[in-house]
Amino acid sequence: MNAEVVPRLAAALASRGVSVVYARDGREALSCLLQRIPPGARVMNGGSATLEQIGFLEVLRDGRYDWLRPAIAAIEERGERIRVRRQATTADWLVGGVNAITLGGEIVNVDGSGNRVAGYAFGAGKVILVAGLNKIVPDLTAAIERIRNSAAVQECRKLALHTPCAVTGRCDNDACRGRERQCGKILIIENEKIADRITVLLVGGSSFGY
């Protein structure tokens, strides 16, 4: 997809209660995030190659925000780590990526454990979802196809897993079970009732994430 579809998509998202901002490139997208999220804010991020590409993870590491993820990663005891991860879904700000957005304005994300999509759905105070134009697809059928046979394949191979999609390049949903499976929970955001809670930051230029 190219930038010509942005007005149409913005109108579709607005009708569903989701705000839209368009950035011409990664640098402009990063500037937008820094302008919107006040210094010192309590911030959690979802795993996202897009956030890494535009430089937002570097900003998080530099200490501009009260970044929750490092403290979670430092917890060794599994039960305590799960408890703190649950708390992090209610962060003041949750910044993450998108696996697919339909032209009709449906936002589709897949998650292994579900903590990321739990925050997207309701937990976090403010949610900013950063997506390259390469994430835009015609409809929900194409969105699920993209999740299972593009995003999941690349994620599982990046993690050196042995899921069916990592081995063959195609999803075998019936055969994929157990701890290595990354498609644990699928969230479709079709509407947001809380005004100004969710913003989609669309990024033009190069493709971002997978």
trRosetta pair geometry for C-beta under 8 A, 3 or more apart (Angstrom, degrees):
i j d omega theta_ij theta_ji phi_ij phi_ji
1 5 5.1 -55 -171 26 115 145
1 133 4.9 -132 88 167 94 96
1 134 7.1 179 37 -95 85 27
1 136 4.0 -37 23 74 160 122
1 137 8.0 -123 -33 -68 126 29
2 5 6.7 118 68 3 51 92
2 133 6.5 55 -123 155 19 153
3 6 5.3 -18 -168 -14 61 121
3 22 7.6 93 -146 -166 100 135
3 133 6.7 -86 -71 -88 55 153
3 204 5.1 10 -81 -112 115 126
4 7 8.0 -46 177 21 42 95
5 8 5.4 -63 -165 47 61 114
5 9 5.5 57 141 -22 88 109
5 103 6.6 -83 -170 -118 126 102
5 133 7.5 128 55 -152 111 109
5 136 6.2 151 99 148 144 160
6 9 5.7 -60 -141 42 30 108
6 10 5.9 34 160 -24 67 107
6 20 7.9 164 -175 158 86 136
6 22 5.3 48 -168 -99 144 140
6 133 7.7 -67 -69 -105 94 112
6 202 6.0 172 -124 103 106 158
6 204 7.9 -46 -62 -71 139 106
7 10 5.6 -53 -141 35 29 113
7 11 6.5 29 158 -19 63 104
8 11 6.0 -57 -154 34 29 109
8 12 6.5 26 151 -17 64 107
8 103 6.5 -5 123 -166 119 96
9 12 5.5 -55 -149 36 35 112
9 13 6.2 32 155 -16 69 106
9 20 7.2 146 114 -122 86 156
9 101 6.9 66 -158 132 128 125
9 103 6.1 -94 -89 -138 86 55
9 105 6.8 152 -161 -82 63 70
9 136 6.4 -75 -89 -124 150 130
9 202 7.3 104 97 -76 137 152
10 13 5.9 -55 -145 39 30 108
10 14 6.1 32 155 -22 64 108
10 20 4.1 -142 -126 72 86 155
10 22 7.3 -63 -71 -43 129 111
10 202 7.9 -98 -72 1 92 141
11 14 5.7 -53 -144 36 30 113
11 15 6.5 33 156 -22 62 104
12 15 5.9 -55 -155 31 30 112
12 16 7.0 15 150 -8 61 110
12 103 6.7 127 -12 155 166 48
12 104 5.4 -166 -161 -175 140 28
12 105 3.3 -157 137 -46 99 111
13 16 5.7 -69 -156 43 36 106
13 18 4.2 -77 178 80 95 108
13 19 7.5 -32 129 81 115 5
13 20 5.1 106 74 -53 140 116
13 101 7.9 -15 -76 -166 117 127
13 105 4.5 -178 -72 -136 50 105
13 107 7.9 59 -117 -48 105 107
13 200 5.9 -92 -148 22 160 135
14 17 7.7 75 -172 -52 32 11
14 18 6.9 -103 -77 67 29 59
14 19 7.2 48 -100 -108 76 38
14 20 6.7 -80 -53 4 87 108
15 105 6.6 -164 56 -11 95 173
16 105 4.9 167 -4 140 135 134
16 189 7.8 112 147 137 135 85
16 190 6.4 -126 -145 160 129 43
16 191 4.8 -125 -164 -105 84 57
16 192 6.6 74 138 14 80 77
17 191 5.7 66 23 -171 119 67
17 192 3.9 -149 105 67 116 76
17 193 6.4 -31 -154 -72 172 20
17 194 7.7 102 166 52 130 38
17 195 7.1 -105 -157 -99 97 48
17 197 8.0 14 148 38 106 97
17 198 7.4 72 118 45 83 107
18 105 7.0 165 42 -172 127 107
18 107 7.2 142 -107 -25 168 132
18 189 7.3 92 -72 133 138 126
18 192 5.4 102 -69 15 75 128
18 198 4.8 -43 -124 96 87 111
18 199 7.2 152 -177 -106 74 25
18 200 5.9 43 156 -12 119 105
19 196 6.2 30 -29 -122 136 56
19 198 6.9 168 27 96 77 54
19 199 4.4 -31 77 -108 105 79
19 200 7.2 180 90 23 52 66
20 199 7.1 167 -84 -161 20 69
20 200 5.2 -16 -109 65 73 96
20 202 6.5 11 -166 -6 99 111
21 32 5.8 156 135 -166 145 147
21 199 6.1 21 -2 177 105 116
21 200 7.5 -179 29 89 65 49
21 201 5.0 -15 68 -113 102 71
21 202 7.1 -177 87 26 48 72
22 202 5.0 -22 -110 70 69 105
22 204 6.9 42 -179 -28 96 105
23 26 7.7 87 123 -97 128 13
23 28 3.9 175 -165 105 99 102
23 29 3.9 167 79 -71 162 68
23 31 7.7 153 -130 51 128 90
23 32 5.5 -118 -75 -12 125 138
23 201 6.3 18 -4 179 115 95
23 202 7.0 175 27 87 69 52
23 203 5.1 -16 70 -110 103 68
23 204 6.8 -153 98 17 52 80
24 28 5.1 68 40 19 78 155
24 204 5.0 -40 -154 54 39 122
24 205 6.5 79 149 -39 59 103
25 28 5.4 95 52 14 65 101
25 29 7.1 -119 107 -7 35 94
25 203 6.9 45 -165 -172 16 91
25 204 6.2 -54 -67 78 49 79
25 205 4.0 66 -112 -36 79 149
25 206 7.7 53 -141 13 87 81
26 29 5.4 -54 -146 35 35 115
26 30 6.4 36 157 -20 68 102
26 53 6.1 -107 -120 128 142 89
26 54 3.9 -155 -162 -114 95 79
26 55 7.0 109 154 3 111 95
26 203 6.2 47 -83 -167 54 136
26 205 6.6 -95 -17 69 75 147
26 206 7.5 -22 -28 46 112 103
26 208 7.1 146 -85 -93 103 126
27 30 5.9 -52 -151 33 30 110
27 31 6.6 32 150 -18 62 106
27 54 7.5 -162 -59 -156 26 83
27 55 7.9 33 -103 18 54 134
28 31 5.5 -52 -149 36 36 115
28 32 6.4 42 151 -24 65 102
28 203 7.9 160 73 -130 91 84
29 32 5.6 -52 -153 31 32 115
29 33 6.7 33 151 -19 64 102
29 54 4.9 -67 85 -143 120 149
29 130 6.3 93 -179 -145 129 119
29 201 5.8 114 -146 153 96 123
29 203 4.5 -17 -66 -100 143 114
30 33 5.7 -52 -152 33 35 112
30 34 6.5 30 153 -15 67 107
30 54 4.8 -178 -57 155 95 101
30 55 5.0 0 -99 65 149 106
30 56 6.0 -160 -118 -66 88 77
30 59 7.2 157 -162 -30 107 138
31 34 5.8 -58 -148 39 32 109
31 35 6.3 32 154 -20 66 108
32 35 5.8 -58 -148 36 30 111
32 36 6.3 19 159 -14 65 112
32 201 6.0 160 102 -136 141 129
33 36 6.0 -65 -146 40 28 104
33 37 6.0 -6 171 8 69 113
33 54 8.0 114 -1 118 137 134
33 56 5.8 -11 89 -108 168 120
33 59 7.8 152 104 59 125 160
33 95 6.7 55 -141 -128 124 145
33 128 6.6 149 -115 124 89 160
33 130 7.5 -24 -70 -75 123 130
33 201 7.1 -22 -65 -80 86 172
34 37 6.8 -62 -124 50 23 88
34 59 6.9 -126 -84 -144 104 157
34 64 7.7 -41 -127 158 95 161
36 128 6.8 119 99 -79 148 146
36 199 7.5 -112 -157 55 161 162
37 41 5.2 -120 180 42 88 149
37 43 6.5 46 -171 -88 142 128
37 65 6.8 -15 142 -90 125 132
37 93 5.4 70 -124 -136 114 170
37 95 7.5 -50 -60 -56 149 129
37 128 7.6 -97 -54 -3 111 145
38 41 5.0 113 66 -46 74 111
39 64 5.5 -92 -127 -178 84 82
39 65 7.0 -131 -148 -79 43 61
40 64 7.9 -91 -38 159 41 53
40 65 6.7 -131 -50 -128 3 47
40 66 6.2 32 -174 -23 48 96
41 65 5.4 -34 62 -136 72 102
41 66 6.6 -134 104 29 28 90
41 92 5.5 -124 -174 89 94 133
41 93 5.3 43 142 2 130 129
42 65 7.5 151 -103 175 11 97
42 66 4.7 -33 -99 80 57 120
42 68 6.7 51 -176 -50 82 109
42 91 5.3 -150 128 -157 94 83
42 92 4.3 102 60 12 94 108
42 93 6.9 152 84 24 55 80
43 60 6.8 -128 100 -117 132 104
43 65 4.3 8 13 154 129 147
43 66 6.6 137 16 70 73 59
43 67 5.6 -29 73 -102 97 60
43 68 6.8 -160 86 0 43 89
43 91 6.2 79 -148 169 16 137
43 92 7.2 -55 -71 65 49 88
43 93 4.7 -25 -108 76 76 108
43 94 7.7 158 -159 -87 59 29
43 95 6.5 0 -167 4 108 109
44 67 7.8 123 -95 -159 38 56
44 68 4.6 -30 -87 47 85 127
44 69 6.5 123 -142 -50 68 84
44 88 4.6 126 -103 176 145 99
44 89 7.4 -96 80 -88 166 26
44 91 3.8 -180 0 -17 107 156
44 93 7.3 170 29 91 61 57
44 94 5.1 -16 72 -109 94 76
44 95 7.7 172 89 26 45 66
44 119 6.7 -118 87 -128 134 165
44 124 7.0 -132 50 -101 114 122
45 48 7.0 -104 170 20 102 109
45 51 6.1 149 -166 171 132 173
45 56 7.5 157 -114 124 144 118
45 57 7.3 -167 106 -96 171 79
45 60 6.5 -69 -18 -81 139 160
45 67 7.6 -14 -4 -148 104 98
45 69 6.2 -43 42 -38 88 136
45 94 7.3 153 -99 -161 28 56
45 95 5.0 -28 -110 71 82 86
45 96 6.2 148 -169 -79 60 67
46 94 6.8 52 -29 175 94 97
46 95 7.3 -144 18 98 78 42
46 96 2.9 25 36 -114 120 123
46 97 6.4 -127 92 21 111 70
46 111 7.9 -82 -153 -104 122 116
46 116 3.9 83 -126 -140 114 118
46 119 7.3 -164 -64 61 106 129
46 120 7.5 6 -52 -50 148 107
47 96 7.6 25 46 -139 34 99
47 97 7.6 -56 104 20 48 114
47 116 6.8 -83 21 -76 79 147
48 51 4.2 79 85 2 112 104
48 52 7.0 178 100 -6 64 81
48 95 8.0 -102 25 130 147 76
48 96 5.3 160 -44 -164 133 57
48 97 3.2 154 -129 -24 116 113
48 130 6.9 103 158 61 153 104
48 209 6.2 -46 -174 -103 77 133
49 52 5.5 -57 -156 38 41 113
49 53 6.1 43 149 -25 71 106
49 97 7.0 33 38 -73 59 162
49 208 7.3 173 105 168 89 68
49 209 4.1 141 70 -118 98 70
49 210 6.1 38 34 9 149 81
50 53 5.6 -55 -146 34 32 113
50 54 6.5 16 162 -8 67 107
50 97 4.6 133 29 -109 119 115
50 98 8.0 4 8 28 155 69
50 130 5.1 -172 123 108 130 106
50 131 6.8 -68 -109 -104 172 31
50 132 6.2 -156 -115 -22 121 94
50 203 7.3 161 -165 27 118 144
50 208 4.2 65 -119 152 94 113
50 209 3.8 -43 -47 -41 88 117
51 54 6.4 -62 -144 42 28 99
51 56 4.4 -73 -167 60 84 121
51 57 5.5 99 129 -42 98 90
51 95 6.5 114 -107 130 133 107
51 96 7.3 -65 -40 -134 132 29
51 97 6.4 -117 -20 -55 93 96
51 130 6.2 120 -74 53 75 140
52 55 7.9 47 177 -66 29 21
52 56 7.6 -79 -68 50 23 77
52 57 4.9 -3 -100 5 65 136
53 208 5.4 -164 70 -140 151 91
53 209 6.9 -129 3 -51 133 64
54 130 7.0 -103 13 170 149 150
54 203 6.9 -116 -80 -115 133 158
54 208 7.2 10 -43 -133 99 136
55 58 5.0 -45 -167 34 71 120
55 59 6.5 77 138 -24 80 96
56 59 5.4 -50 -154 33 42 114
56 60 6.5 46 149 -21 69 100
56 95 6.7 -120 161 133 150 146
56 130 7.6 173 -11 -11 153 165
57 60 5.4 -48 -150 33 38 115
57 61 6.5 38 151 -19 66 103
58 61 5.7 -54 -150 36 33 111
58 62 6.5 37 151 -27 64 106
59 62 5.6 -56 -151 29 33 115
59 64 5.5 -31 174 21 87 135
59 65 7.7 54 134 1 92 106
60 64 7.4 -82 -99 44 28 93
60 65 6.2 -42 -123 48 66 113
60 67 4.6 104 -172 -104 95 144
60 69 7.6 30 161 33 140 121
61 67 7.6 -42 -73 27 32 170
63 67 7.8 -106 -108 4 37 113
65 93 7.8 -82 -153 60 143 132
67 70 6.2 62 106 3 105 101
68 71 6.2 -67 -167 40 50 108
68 72 6.4 46 146 -22 80 110
68 88 4.7 159 136 -123 146 110
68 91 5.9 -125 -7 -93 147 127
69 72 5.6 -62 -152 36 37 113
69 73 6.2 34 158 -20 73 107
69 88 7.5 93 -76 -149 55 152
70 73 5.7 -56 -146 37 33 111
70 74 6.4 33 156 -24 66 107
71 74 5.8 -56 -150 32 32 113
71 75 7.3 40 152 -31 61 98
71 84 7.1 -119 118 171 99 145
72 75 6.1 -51 -163 15 36 113
72 81 6.3 94 -171 -153 75 81
72 84 5.3 -172 -109 112 83 118
72 85 5.7 90 -146 -78 133 75
72 88 6.2 -31 -64 -39 139 150
75 80 5.3 -134 -176 105 130 105
75 81 4.2 170 98 -84 121 84
75 84 6.1 142 -16 27 161 145
76 81 7.6 -149 75 -48 7 121
77 80 4.3 54 86 21 108 113
77 81 6.5 173 84 -17 53 88
78 81 5.6 -58 -145 36 30 112
78 82 6.4 30 157 -20 66 104
79 82 5.8 -53 -151 33 31 110
79 83 6.6 32 151 -20 63 104
80 83 5.5 -51 -150 33 35 114
80 84 6.4 28 156 -13 67 105
81 84 6.0 -57 -147 40 31 105
81 85 6.2 35 152 -23 65 107
82 85 5.6 -53 -146 35 31 114
82 86 6.6 37 153 -24 63 100
83 86 5.8 -53 -158 29 31 112
83 87 6.9 30 147 -17 63 103
84 87 5.4 -48 -152 33 40 115
84 88 6.5 45 149 -25 66 102
85 88 5.5 -51 -150 30 35 116
85 89 7.3 47 150 -31 61 92
85 113 8.0 -3 146 112 151 146
85 115 5.1 -59 162 -120 110 153
86 89 6.0 -44 -165 13 38 113
86 115 7.2 -112 -85 -121 44 104
87 90 6.3 -67 -173 35 45 103
88 91 5.6 6 -171 -45 59 105
88 115 7.2 35 76 175 105 123
88 119 7.5 -48 121 -76 70 135
89 94 7.6 16 -153 -89 45 142
89 115 5.7 -131 -71 -168 111 76
89 118 4.7 -24 -145 102 148 108
89 119 4.0 -141 -152 -70 73 88
89 123 3.7 -2 141 130 94 166
89 124 6.5 -104 171 -50 51 78
90 119 7.4 -137 -54 -116 29 88
90 123 4.7 -98 -76 178 59 92
90 124 6.4 -180 -139 -89 23 41
90 125 7.5 62 179 -34 61 77
91 94 5.3 125 65 -66 113 80
91 119 6.9 11 28 -141 93 133
91 123 7.9 53 21 128 61 101
91 124 5.3 -11 61 -122 74 96
91 125 7.1 -103 110 14 47 90
92 124 7.5 25 112 -166 9 81
92 125 4.7 -22 -150 33 45 137
92 126 6.6 9 154 22 61 95
93 124 6.9 37 -172 -176 12 119
93 125 6.7 -45 -61 64 42 98
93 126 5.0 -20 -108 69 69 101
93 127 7.8 159 -160 -85 52 30
93 128 7.1 1 -168 5 98 103
94 119 4.5 166 -114 150 164 129
94 120 6.8 -134 113 -73 140 55
94 123 7.6 75 -40 88 150 94
94 124 3.5 -89 -7 -98 123 166
94 125 8.0 143 -5 41 88 57
94 126 7.2 175 26 88 67 51
94 127 5.0 -16 69 -109 100 75
94 128 7.5 175 89 28 51 62
95 127 7.8 165 -84 -159 35 49
95 128 4.9 -9 -113 66 79 100
95 129 8.0 179 -156 -80 48 31
95 130 6.9 27 -177 -14 91 110
96 109 7.8 43 125 -127 132 151
96 116 6.0 124 -121 -165 156 111
96 119 7.9 125 -21 86 138 120
96 120 6.8 -77 48 -74 142 110
96 127 7.5 -30 25 -163 100 92
96 128 7.7 146 26 84 54 57
96 129 5.9 -21 75 -113 77 69
96 130 7.3 -169 100 23 27 81
97 109 7.9 139 96 -118 67 114
97 129 6.8 66 -179 -162 12 74
97 130 5.9 -50 -104 68 58 78
97 131 6.6 112 -165 -85 67 69
97 209 5.3 139 -152 -107 145 164
98 101 5.7 9 158 -43 145 99
98 107 6.1 -84 -135 -158 118 97
98 108 7.6 83 -174 61 86 51
98 109 6.3 -96 -139 -78 51 97
98 129 5.0 74 -58 168 103 115
98 130 7.3 -160 -3 77 93 33
98 131 3.9 -23 39 -83 126 122
98 135 5.1 93 98 169 106 158
98 200 7.2 28 -53 -135 148 103
99 108 5.7 -77 75 106 101 79
99 109 5.0 136 8 -117 106 49
99 110 5.5 36 -36 14 168 85
99 135 6.9 158 137 -145 17 111
99 143 7.6 94 108 -172 93 86
99 146 6.8 153 154 112 86 105
99 147 5.0 50 152 -99 137 90
99 151 4.9 -20 -145 -70 102 172
100 107 7.9 160 90 -158 53 41
100 108 4.4 -10 66 61 96 112
100 109 8.0 -172 32 -69 66 43
100 135 5.6 -160 -113 -178 35 81
100 136 7.8 120 -163 -112 63 15
100 137 5.1 -14 -163 8 112 125
100 142 7.4 -178 -165 113 141 77
100 143 3.7 162 114 -140 145 84
100 144 7.9 -109 42 -38 158 28
100 146 4.7 124 -81 73 129 137
100 147 6.1 -90 -8 -49 124 88
100 151 7.7 -118 -38 -25 92 138
101 105 7.4 -17 -176 -139 94 26
101 106 7.1 167 -155 82 52 47
101 107 5.4 -12 -107 -106 84 65
101 108 7.2 -173 -80 20 35 77
101 131 6.0 93 -14 139 128 168
101 135 5.5 62 11 122 90 100
101 136 5.3 -36 74 -103 94 62
101 137 7.1 146 71 22 41 74
101 143 7.7 128 -13 -107 5 118
101 200 7.0 85 -103 -148 151 149
102 105 6.6 -38 78 30 83 24
102 106 4.4 22 29 46 118 93
102 108 7.3 66 -25 -14 91 113
102 136 7.7 102 -135 -160 12 63
102 137 5.8 -46 -101 77 59 79
102 138 6.7 -7 -148 116 83 25
102 139 5.3 47 -141 -128 125 24
102 140 5.9 -38 -66 -58 147 55
102 142 7.3 126 -107 62 90 102
102 143 5.6 -67 -60 -48 94 126
103 136 6.7 71 -72 -178 70 102
103 137 7.5 -115 -22 95 79 36
103 138 5.8 -19 2 -141 118 39
103 139 7.3 -39 32 -65 92 55
104 139 6.8 43 0 -115 118 67
105 190 8.0 89 107 -148 89 50
106 140 6.0 -11 80 -80 156 93
106 143 6.9 -93 98 -36 112 165
106 188 5.7 -10 -176 -169 111 99
106 189 7.0 157 -162 74 56 55
106 190 5.6 -11 -115 -99 90 71
107 129 6.6 69 -159 104 143 170
107 188 7.2 146 75 -159 50 46
107 189 4.1 -8 58 52 105 110
107 200 6.9 -153 -93 -85 132 126
108 140 7.1 134 -65 -132 140 73
108 143 4.3 105 23 169 157 132
108 144 7.3 -105 -176 -65 156 57
108 147 6.5 -98 134 -53 119 129
108 186 7.0 -6 -167 -174 90 97
108 187 7.3 165 -150 87 44 54
108 188 5.3 -9 -101 -104 78 74
108 189 7.8 -148 -67 21 35 72
109 116 7.2 -115 150 116 137 113
109 117 5.4 178 96 -95 118 104
109 120 6.4 81 40 30 152 172
109 186 7.3 169 89 -153 43 53
109 187 5.0 -6 61 57 91 99
109 189 7.8 31 7 -11 102 101
110 117 7.9 -35 -150 -55 11 136
110 147 4.8 116 -21 -162 133 124
110 151 6.8 142 41 100 122 135
110 152 6.8 -33 92 -70 153 102
110 182 7.3 76 131 130 113 83
110 183 5.0 -33 -175 -125 134 76
110 184 7.8 128 177 39 82 52
110 185 7.1 157 -156 83 54 47
110 186 5.0 -21 -102 -101 78 76
110 187 7.8 -177 -82 20 31 69
111 114 5.2 130 99 -90 124 31
111 115 7.1 -153 170 41 141 51
111 116 4.7 -171 -113 51 135 106
111 117 4.5 -146 -1 -12 139 108
111 184 6.2 -57 102 58 60 95
111 185 4.9 -19 63 62 93 96
111 186 7.9 172 20 -82 69 32
111 187 7.2 22 2 -4 111 107
112 181 7.1 152 -136 108 85 61
112 182 4.7 -58 -83 -143 99 54
112 183 7.6 -16 -94 -26 55 13
112 184 4.7 70 -171 1 32 121
112 185 7.8 6 88 19 9 82
113 184 6.0 40 -69 65 18 159
113 185 7.6 -21 111 5 21 117
114 117 5.7 -66 -153 50 57 101
114 118 5.5 67 148 -36 83 103
114 184 6.1 -98 -43 106 86 116
114 185 4.0 67 -95 3 94 153
115 118 5.6 -51 -145 29 30 117
115 119 6.9 28 157 -16 61 102
116 119 6.2 -62 -163 34 30 107
116 120 6.6 28 146 -17 66 108
117 120 5.1 -48 -144 37 43 117
117 121 6.0 46 156 -27 71 103
117 185 5.5 -149 48 110 143 119
117 186 7.9 171 -105 -169 167 12
117 187 3.8 173 -161 -19 127 139
118 121 6.0 -53 -146 32 27 111
118 122 7.4 -51 177 46 58 81
118 123 5.3 42 135 -15 81 132
119 122 7.9 -117 -153 62 20 42
119 123 4.3 -70 -111 65 51 116
119 124 4.2 51 -176 -28 93 106
119 127 7.1 150 137 -99 86 112
120 124 7.2 12 -74 22 26 118
120 127 5.7 104 -128 -143 57 150
120 129 7.3 55 -127 -75 115 118
120 187 6.1 131 82 110 128 160
120 189 6.8 -101 149 -60 111 129
120 198 7.7 59 -165 -111 74 120
121 187 5.8 -123 -66 -143 106 137
121 189 7.3 -157 -104 -89 62 94
124 127 5.2 111 83 -70 128 88
125 197 7.5 -131 160 -139 41 88
126 196 7.8 -31 -119 136 98 80
126 197 6.3 -147 -116 -156 51 51
126 199 7.7 6 -178 6 95 103
127 197 6.3 32 22 149 93 77
127 198 4.7 -14 71 -109 109 73
127 199 7.2 173 93 28 59 62
128 198 7.9 163 -85 -158 31 50
128 199 5.0 -14 -112 69 74 100
128 200 8.0 153 -161 -98 54 19
128 201 5.8 26 -178 -14 100 116
129 198 6.9 9 -3 -169 110 96
129 199 7.2 -180 26 91 70 49
129 200 5.1 -28 71 -110 100 67
129 201 6.9 176 83 23 44 74
130 201 4.6 -22 -106 70 69 110
130 203 6.5 32 -176 -24 89 120
130 208 7.6 -73 139 128 97 149
131 135 4.3 -85 -171 45 111 148
131 136 7.7 114 140 -49 125 74
131 200 6.3 -24 21 -168 117 98
131 201 7.2 142 22 77 64 58
131 202 5.9 -29 74 -109 86 59
131 203 6.8 -179 90 18 34 87
131 208 7.3 164 -175 77 31 119
131 209 7.6 -72 -132 37 55 136
132 135 5.7 117 66 -9 65 95
132 202 7.8 85 -143 -163 15 61
132 203 5.1 -49 -97 71 58 99
132 205 8.0 -87 -136 70 101 72
132 206 7.4 -57 -136 104 136 54
132 207 5.3 106 142 -159 154 44
132 208 3.1 159 -46 33 125 94
132 209 6.2 -179 8 30 114 89
133 136 5.7 -32 -169 6 58 117
133 202 6.5 61 -75 -174 72 103
133 203 7.2 -125 -22 80 73 52
133 204 6.1 34 -26 -112 125 53
133 207 7.7 -95 61 -106 73 60
134 207 4.0 42 -34 -133 150 96
134 208 6.7 170 33 36 113 57
134 209 7.8 -177 73 64 117 75
135 146 7.8 126 -148 154 57 153
135 208 7.8 -44 -26 70 106 87
135 209 7.2 16 -64 73 115 117
137 142 3.8 -166 168 115 123 118
137 143 5.1 175 64 -70 140 64
137 145 7.9 169 -157 58 153 99
137 146 5.6 -136 -63 -25 148 141
138 142 5.0 89 45 6 83 152
139 142 5.4 99 54 14 62 100
139 143 7.1 -110 113 -9 37 94
140 143 5.1 -50 -144 33 38 118
140 144 6.4 36 159 -17 69 100
140 188 7.2 14 -126 -126 116 139
141 144 6.2 -54 -152 35 29 105
141 145 6.4 30 149 -17 62 109
142 145 5.4 -54 -147 39 35 117
142 146 6.2 39 153 -24 67 104
143 146 5.7 -53 -149 33 30 111
143 147 6.5 30 152 -19 63 104
144 147 5.6 -50 -147 34 34 113
144 148 6.2 19 162 -8 68 111
144 186 7.8 25 -113 -153 89 154
145 148 6.3 -65 -142 44 25 99
145 149 5.7 -30 -180 30 64 116
145 150 7.8 52 132 -5 66 102
146 149 7.1 -76 -120 56 14 77
146 150 4.9 -36 -162 34 59 126
146 151 6.3 55 144 -13 75 102
147 150 7.4 -1 -39 50 6 82
147 151 5.2 -36 -135 43 42 123
147 152 6.1 53 157 -25 60 103
147 183 7.0 104 149 -113 109 118
147 186 7.0 71 161 -120 167 115
148 151 7.9 30 -10 50 15 85
148 152 5.5 -15 -142 21 30 135
148 165 7.1 -151 173 -92 66 144
148 171 3.7 -33 169 -39 106 157
148 173 6.9 -42 -138 -67 135 104
148 183 6.7 17 -104 -84 74 157
149 152 7.3 4 -45 47 17 101
149 153 6.2 22 -169 -25 35 124
149 165 7.1 -146 -111 -137 48 120
149 169 7.8 49 -159 153 82 63
149 170 5.8 -3 -122 -132 104 59
149 171 5.4 -97 -70 -9 74 100
150 153 6.1 -58 -140 31 12 110
150 154 6.7 0 163 -8 54 110
150 210 6.4 -147 149 175 88 88
151 154 6.3 -67 -152 40 25 103
151 155 6.1 20 158 -16 66 113
151 210 5.4 153 -115 126 59 78
152 155 5.7 -57 -141 40 31 110
152 156 6.0 26 163 -16 67 110
152 163 7.7 -83 160 102 105 151
152 165 5.3 44 115 89 106 165
152 171 6.5 58 74 -86 140 107
152 182 5.6 168 -140 77 88 117
152 183 5.5 -20 -105 -51 139 109
153 156 6.2 -61 -147 39 23 105
153 157 6.3 16 158 -12 61 112
153 165 4.6 -116 -91 158 73 110
153 166 6.6 162 -149 -84 57 46
153 169 5.8 46 -143 -146 139 48
153 170 7.7 1 -85 -69 127 20
153 171 7.6 -104 -58 -56 92 75
154 157 5.9 -59 -144 41 29 108
154 158 6.1 35 155 -25 65 107
154 210 4.1 -48 73 135 158 158
155 158 5.6 -54 -148 33 29 114
155 159 6.4 15 157 -7 64 110
155 182 5.5 -180 108 158 128 169
155 210 7.1 -170 -47 86 76 119
156 159 5.9 -63 -146 46 31 103
156 161 4.4 -82 -165 56 84 119
156 163 4.7 -80 -148 36 150 122
156 165 5.7 113 35 82 150 100
156 166 3.8 -116 123 -65 117 111
156 180 7.5 70 -138 163 106 98
156 182 5.7 -143 -72 -1 89 134
157 160 7.3 34 -173 -79 36 34
157 161 7.5 -88 -68 41 24 77
157 166 5.0 165 -69 -137 67 90
159 182 7.6 146 25 -72 149 131
161 166 5.1 169 83 -26 81 163
161 180 4.6 146 -159 -167 119 113
161 182 7.3 179 21 -34 167 110
162 166 6.1 -120 -123 77 18 129
162 167 6.3 42 -164 -57 63 107
162 180 6.4 -35 51 -173 67 169
163 166 4.7 93 53 5 78 104
163 167 7.1 -153 90 -5 39 89
163 176 5.5 34 -160 -130 101 111
163 180 5.3 -164 -62 126 89 113
163 181 6.2 116 -111 -98 125 52
163 182 7.0 -89 -37 4 161 92
164 167 5.9 -64 -149 39 31 108
164 168 5.9 -17 172 19 71 113
164 170 7.6 -49 138 86 97 61
164 171 6.9 80 93 -159 110 32
164 172 3.7 -73 139 35 162 111
164 175 5.1 87 -54 87 144 118
164 176 5.3 -106 16 -70 109 95
165 168 6.7 -73 -127 56 25 80
165 169 6.8 10 -171 -168 60 7
165 170 6.2 -120 -120 95 71 17
165 171 4.9 -3 -80 -87 116 53
165 172 7.1 -166 -53 12 68 69
165 176 7.2 4 -10 -83 93 140
168 172 7.2 61 39 -24 139 113
171 176 7.3 -58 -162 -18 76 143
171 183 7.8 26 -131 -8 124 156
172 175 4.2 -3 126 36 118 114
172 176 6.0 139 83 -32 71 93
173 176 5.9 -60 -140 29 28 111
173 183 7.6 -65 -120 84 88 146
176 181 5.0 118 156 -108 98 108
176 183 7.1 52 115 45 144 109
177 181 6.2 -41 -150 -40 11 136
178 181 6.0 128 65 -12 54 99
181 184 6.2 118 113 -69 101 77
183 186 6.9 8 -170 -59 90 98
189 192 6.8 11 -177 -56 113 93
189 198 7.1 179 179 -153 154 172
192 197 5.7 -149 175 61 129 112
192 198 4.8 -148 -85 20 165 122
194 197 3.9 56 94 -33 108 137
196 199 7.6 4 -163 -56 58 97
203 208 5.6 34 78 -9 132 151
